[in-house]
Amino acid sequence: MLTVDKIEPLLNTPPLILLAAVLLESWLPMPARWKPSALVPLLQRLVSRVHRKNASPQQQWTTGLLLPFVVIFPSLVASWSVRNLAPWDMLFDILLLSWLLESQPIKEVLLAIRQLLQQDKLVLARLQLSRWVLRDTQTLSAMGVCKAAIEMSILRLLSQWFSVAMIYLLLGIHGALFCRLIQLVAQSCNMKLTVNRICGEFTARMLQTFNTIPVLILLLLQLPLPHGFSALKTAFKQVRHWPAVTSGLLLNCTGVSLGIGLGGPRLYQGEKIRYARIGTQRDPEPSALLSGYRRLIHLGWFCWMSLAVFYGWFVYVHLVS
């Protein structure tokens, strides 16, 4: 017979805590201005203060090496201290993890852009997109806006939702906090900009490292889906033409499986950068704006619920035996 002493260990397991946090983030969405992404302007201001444009390459590399630890170390100490003082570790983990996870604001901006494009308000759609991407959006066509928005939703959902959840399962709540802070610093000092190419390289490589296992899991989860095997095969062929391996694999595989084309040239602060065209040859339309987001969300929910059910059943059998 199950007692309170036996039920508490059953509930205090990482997969069930993660599922509770994901449900909380989905059902009780917090305004975007209170989510971690709202810290990006503050971090960008910090980067502008410590990163001098006329600094030598060695100084820029040193700045990029020390910058994340200046942000992360105090945050980890504060999180560890509060968790030790909290009456229930499980409640602290659920609340902090639900704050770190960020998927609903991405969905909201995709819906807003789709509505503006369907109403032929291209200028407003560009303005809405410009708040979420680094590239220049003033010259984008409706197709370019769709393509940039889909790429943004896939990469943001990977770094802000799936990877954070997976790192929590592997390294605990402080590992999830570390992963999300690395993503925020990498976004604030993005190496896609020429001025940040050296300073932002360290955090970009760390973010790619954190994303490696989640990307491989997402690729495997897409295998049983239509065109899954051919998409994976094409992704490994085309990835050598993409600057970042992890994001390139995910964008390639998702684009091919959904039957849409991604990639192509883009402008960063007036500088034209030619990225390879990946996915298929069919250009995305406004109706496909949420296709990448829905694909990753559904795969994530399947993964978290399967883990929670399997782990919960395993612990239950162990307790009653």
N, C-alpha and C positions, 0 to 999 in steps of 0.2 A: 504493500500500500504506500502511495506517495504521501509524504508529509511536507510541511513547509521547508524543513531543512533540506529535503531532496529536490523540491521544486526550484529553490533559489539557484543552485548550481546549474540547473537546466536552463533557466532564463539568462543567467550571466555567462553566455557563450558568445564569441565574436560574431558568428553568422546571424544569430537572432538579434543581437544589438545592432548590427548593420542593417538588417531588414527593418527594424523599428526606426532607425535614423532615416532610411530611404523613404519609408512611409510618411514620416513626419515632414520631411523636406518636400514631398510631393503633395500631401493633403493640406498642409498649413504653410504655404509658400511665404517666405519672408520678403519684404520689399527689397529690390535690388540695391538700394542705397545702404542697406544694413548688411549686405553679404560681403564676403572677403574681397570680391572684385572692386568694391568701392575704395579699397586701400591703394589701388594702382596709382591714382594721381599723387598721393602722398609719397609713394615709393619712387615715382618718376621725379618728384621734386628732390628727394634724397639723392637719386642718381645724378641729377644735374649739379648738385653741390659737390659731390665727391669725385665725379668723373670730369676731368678737364679735357677739352678738345685738343689742346696743344701738348698734352702729355705724351711722353715716349711710349712705345709699344710695351716696354717692360712695366712702366707705371700703370698703364691701362690694364694689363693682365693682373697685376697685384691688386688693383682696385676691384676687378671682377672676381678675384679669389676671396677677398675679405668682405665684400658687400653682403653676400647672402648670410654669412655668419653674424654680422652686425644686426641683422633683422631677425634671424632664426634663433640664435642662442637665448636672448632675453625672452622670446615667446615660449620656447620650450621650458625654460626655468619657471616662468609664470604658470604655464599649464600644469607642470608637474606639482608645483606647490598647491595650486587650487584643488587639483585632483586628490592630493593627500588630505586636504582639509574637508573635502566633500563627504557627506554622510553615506552616500551610495555611489560607488565607482561606476556602476552601470548607468545611472541617470546622467552623470557627468559625461560619460562617453557618448550616450545617445544625443544629448543636447549639442555638444561640441561637434560631433560628426555631422549632425543635420545642418549645422551652420557651415561647415567646410564644404559639404556637397552643394553643388550649384547647377541645376538643370532647368528649373522653371524660367529664369530670366532669358535663357537661350530660346526656349519655346515661344515666349512672349514676343521677342524681337523678330523671330521668323514669321509669326502670324501678322505682326504689324507690317513687315516688308511685303509679304504676300498680298495683303489688303491694298497697300499703296500701289503696287504694280498692277493689280487687277483694275484699279481705278485710274490707271495711266498717270499716276503722280510720280514720275521717275525721279524728279529732283528731291522730293521728300524721301523717297526710298533710298536714294544715295546718302542723304543726310542721316537717316536712321542707321544705315549700315556703317557709316564712317565712325560711329561711336564704338563699334565692336571689332573693327579690323584696323590693321596698321597701314594698309595700302591706301593710295589716293583713290577716291571714289568719284571725283567730279566728272570724269570722262567715261565712266562705265555705262554700257548699254543695259537694257533690261536683262538680257542674257548674262552679261557680265556681273550684274548685281546678284542674280540667282546663283551663279557659279561661286562667287565669293562668299555668299551667305551660307551655301551648303558646306563649303570647305571649312568655314569658321565654325559652324555648328558641330561638325564631326570632330575637329581638333579641340574645341572648347569642351565638348562633352567628354572626350577622352581624358583630358588633363584635370578638369574640374569635377568630374563625377566618377567615371569608371576607375581611373587610376587611383584616386583617393580612397575609394572603397576597397579596392584590391590591396593596396598598401596597408590599410587598416587590418585586413585579415592576416597579412603576413607579419607586420611590425607593430601592430597595436595603435592606440589613439595618438601617441606622440609621433609615430612614424607617419600617420596620415597628416598630422599638422605640419610636419617637416616637408612632406611631399607638396602640400598645397602652398606653403610659403615659397618653396623653390619655384613653383609655377608662377606665383605672383611676381617674384623678383625677375624671373626670366621674361615675363611679359613687360615689366617696367623698363628693363634694359635689353630690349630685343635686338639680337645680333643681325636681324634682317636689315636694320639701318646701318649705313656705312659708319656712322660715328660710334656705334656700339659693337662693331664687328669683333673687336678684341675683348673689350670689357664684358660683353655679354656671352662670350663663348663658354665659360665655365658653367654658368647656370643652365645654359641651353643643353650642354652635354649631360648634366645631371638630370635634367628633366627628361631627356631621351632615355636615360638609363632607367628612371622610374617607370617610364611608359613601355618599356620593352616587354615585360611579362604580360601586362594587360593587353597590348596589341596582339601578341601571339595567341592569347586566349580568345580575343574577338575574331581573329582569323579562323581559328578552329571552330568556333561557334557558327560561323557562316558557311562552313563546308556542307552541312545537310540542306541548306537553302537552295532554291533554284539558281543555277549557274555558279554554285559555290566553288566547285573544284576548278572550273575554268577561270573564275575570278582570282582564286589564289595563285594559280599557275601564271596568269598574266601579271599579277602584282609582283611576283618575284622577278619577272622578266623586265618590267618597267621601272622597278625601284632604283636601279642604278642611275637613272636620269634625274632623280629627285634629291635635293640637298640633304634632307634628314631621312634616315632609313625607316625609323619607326612610323613617323607620320606618313611617309610615302607609301609604305605597305598598306596601312589602313585606308588611306584615300584611294589607292589603286583598287584594292579588293572591294571596297564599298561601292566605288563608282562603276566597276564592271558588273557587279552583282545587281545593281539597280538600273543598269543600262544608261548611264549618263556620263558625259565627259567633264573632266575637271582639269585643273592646272592651266597652263598658258601664261603669257606675259602679264606683268603687272607693274605699277608705278609705286615707288617708295620715295616720298619727298622729292618728286620730280625725276628720279632716276629710274629708268626702265630696266627691269630685271626679267630675263626670259626663262621661265620655268617650263619644263617639259609638259606636253599635253598628256594626260593620263586618263584612265577609264576607257570609255567608248567614244565614238565619234558623234553621238547625239547630244546636242546642246540642251542643258536643262531649261525647263519652263517654270513659271511661277507656281504651277500646280505641284511641282516636285520639290518645292523648297523644304518641306519637312520630311522628305524621304530618308535622308541620311540620319536626321535626328531620331526618327521613329525606329529605324533599323537598330541603332545602338541602344536606345532606351529599352526596346523589347528584348534584345539580347542580354542586357544588363539585368533586367527584371527576372528573366528566366534563370540566369546564373545565380542571383542572390536568393531567389525563392527555392531553387533546387538545393543549394548549399544549406539553407536554413532547415528545410524538411529533412534532408539526409542527416545533418549533424544533430538536429533535435531528436530524431528517431534513434540515432546511435546512443546519445546520452540517456534517453528514456529507457532503452533496453538495458543499458548498463546499470541504471539506478534500481530498476525493479527486479533485476536478477539477483 
